[in-house]
Amino acid sequence: MMTRRATLGTSCGVIQGGRLTVRYERSALSAEEARAFAALAAQGLREIERLAGLTARTRLRFELRSATRISTARGRTIELSTSRVAARSAPYLHEIAHVLLPCRHAPPWFSEGLACYLESVLSESGCGYDSHLFTQDGNRSVDADAARWLADPRGKNVLPFIGTRGAPPGLVADRQNVAAPFYVLSHSFVKFLAAQAGFPSIIRLARVRNFSSVLRRFSGKTSAAWRSLWLQRITPAGALHQSSSNRNTLGG
């Protein structure tokens, strides 16, 4: 990584303003495109802080690279694909949410579902755009998207990891067959929790150490109970049959 960054040299442009630094490849993005992205990212940072009730003090660094395949957030550095930035399909709001609400003690389904949900909430209020990375239309379509995945063997394979602990094998390596259904189902479940338990509760869950016990105390139900209600809501009666062998035994 250090070598790759060093070889970019003067081919990189840098935009600094407020609490953001944006480094980009001049051969892949124009200065105008980079400045437009920086403005969107600054707005997204402010809006997620406002929604989550966070103090406005976080500084972010964006690395926009043509070689980037999967968007990542490490510490306060977010790496995105230049082609996605140019096409306005980069999951920058998703990654900002990960930085501001890292969910260190929450299960993967909650961390990813919350980031997806917040991305859609902000885009639907005009604060940036939704990357539609795995959904057809963000919060508006995610329940229908989830129902379609639950009718697909790939969706059924990742379902045991929704509402429980752990992540399905291949989550990073296999984006089409594992990440896509996992993210959509997680997004749908978090959206359901936000509607039922309240938005402040899910934001608070991102910060607690004992996720399962706090969820039960806040909402009056275990994650398993909420999961059952969510599945009843998004799937037709009798469409989904769960056997004990199809459940994640790690618990919720």
Steps between C-alpha positions, in 0.01 A plus 500: 500500500774744586677428173188542294425836655856621460504426127201728440716803573390816324223309319291557813293809559412609851198695620489619858216684664333502836550157656560313173804410294435343159784346299415396145666380181509780249495249215168357624315803637493865405553768764134598458383143566724474805377832640137398444564175685673683787194722541269196510725323750511807726120517493473129575739531794298785651164328448601165649647681799173690538283187473717308744534788746880504466734790567628654177869426543586201282748558217481270198748413228378365166721308259341482154681237293440333166641169628257480792258211463318500835432817698654493847517703820810460716527730795401838359617423146246401237608352168265513202511414132549798269264345244223479761566855614478624140177304445352619832463143621771490770381384844658802668210555742516131597871529578460829689240326716751224574760756612263701719312197640754216493276255693804341664296263716205442269458200268585544130137499388430806715813689398441451127124536522529828690743647247272400212193636678661837580623536142142463378354728768734782402460457125122496529514835684713653224831480686710325237433188296439133568755268342235228453787259545273202559145642511288621213373811679644524850254500790206511262580164339709320761220288646397376155868445416539301822195287423646414160829399658319278750353310207852444367739236642767768540272703724407194703870423546571834669173524696642311802739795552223762512397590854774280645878513530771443243529563128447257211814353341596685183346832601797699370609273216162416347306823462236365262399181677572577866538875559198600292241291686666563837497878458143510371363279778696696762372830358141380504526373858656823631234703320237285677667551838518877445127509427405279795749595772566858389790670324669623823513142627686364200747788513564425865549131418793596276692620805426243771722214614232240578299517180256214560413586859462872423274425202281286724491771768424782253239322295358231727591224254803294414661525156358153427148620577543811285644285222193276504267800477706650217489177300122480546473856369703459182421143395166351395352251744664163462759623252792454734553186704781503753626182656722492803788392276464822301559727797819658622567329833715790619185675621400867497 
